[in-house]
Amino acid sequence: MSKSTFFTGQPVLNQLLQLIPGHLVNRLSKRFDSDRYYKKFKTYDHLVTMLFCGFHQCTSLRELITGLQASSSRLNHLGLRYTPRRSTLADANKNRSAEFFEALFHELFRFHYGFLPDSPKSVSLYDRMFIIDSTTISLFSDVMKAAGYYRNGKRKGGIKAHTLMSVKDRVPAFVYLSESAKNDRVFMPMLKLPAGSVIAMDKAYVNYTVMNQWTQDKVTWVTRINQRAVYEVTENRVVTAYHNKNGVISDHNIILGHQQTQDKRPIQKARMINYHDKSKNRTFTFITNNLEFSPLTISSIYQRRWDIESLFKRVKQNFQFHNFLGDNENAIKIQVWCSLIADLLIAIVKEKIDRMRKSKWGFSNIAGLIRLHLNTYIDLFKFLLNPEKAVIKYSREIASKQILLFET
């Protein structure tokens, strides 16, 4: 490949690191005092090392450190002055607070994506839609408390990622890591959504106090009714022939909760829709606080909830969660946060390329290209915009310079 076409003075990893503003790293390292007690291995060095681990899917400290040592001639481009020893990295993973990496991930999302414009009503429904769910990463030790037991009676560990996903951007907007035994409902009070947003969630998320607050904040929520939910039908809404033909069985206004105990446990005015999905031959009961949307719109909002499963599958397929570099909670969280940061950086690259190119790249294709050429001096964006140009020029150069053994 000719240098004049795609060659650049920075390796691919450094081009990705340029998407992380330096002022964010400096500000957060001061806030969490994460450079204290470290003379050489600063927070930025730790971040670059763990991102290198995430992109290359390293399975051990030795594999990671030897990989950095093999790339020693390129470390200056990454802002690294030396490669850390395994003991240094292990101590940093154990002692440096994972809160820095958590804050950096959320700051990066706000920097590159933000939440919603000032007037969300002018934005389409799915552009202001969010989904919440959780996924569990199994740990084959008792580092973090998990639900369930092995057959031999030993409890396995597990870390749960409670996730708020932006449907428009298909990236996590907010993530909270906990032991897998922790209930999903603890995630709900942490969410601060702007007015006009729409949120879809599973029936495990039941907190009437939070749901009431979302209603006051003009946030639409859609979920399925829990089997143990107590409700009272207050009004039967009219179901048109068109809606009935397309699967809507009934539409009611209801009150969720016990009115006798509303002083201690708040009740929630809501709407309940019974819907039959012909493709799956299943009947679903949706509840929502939105009294204006069509019942079919409510159904389609909930159906988009499955998009978050694609996100979980994407992260688990493209990053290594079978082997962790440490056997303590802090090290595990740091590795998960850095994997989420790496996923976010790839998503940013994909979004920028998709804006400029008619045929879109698959996320896994870009992730694979980055993994194979992380230390290559190739302009990532130029190559992704026109990869055929490299093949065509290479073929022409070979044809013009190739020496034939026999005349034709």
Buried (B, 14 or more C-beta within 10 A) or exposed (E): BEEEBBEBEBBBBBBBBEBBEEEBBEBBBEEBEBBEEBEEBBBBBBBBBBBBBBBBBBBEBEBBBBBBEEBEEBBEBBBBEEBBEBEBBBBBBBEBBBBBBBBBBBBBBEEBBEBBEEEBEEBEBEBBBBBBBBBBBEBEEEBBBBBEEEEEEEBBBBBBBBBBBBBBBBBBBBBBBBBBBBBBEEBBEEBEBBEBBBBBBBBBBBBBEBBBBBBEEEBBBBBBBBEEBEBEEEEEEEBEEEBBEBBBBBBBBBBBBEEEEEEEEBBBBBBBBBBBEEEEEEEBBBBBBBEEBBBBBBBBBBBBBEBBEEBBEBBBEBBBBEEBBBEBBBBBBBBBBBBBBBBBBBBBBBBBBEEEEEEEBEBEEBBEBBBEBBBBBBBBBBBBBBBEBBEEBEEEEEEEEEEEEEEE
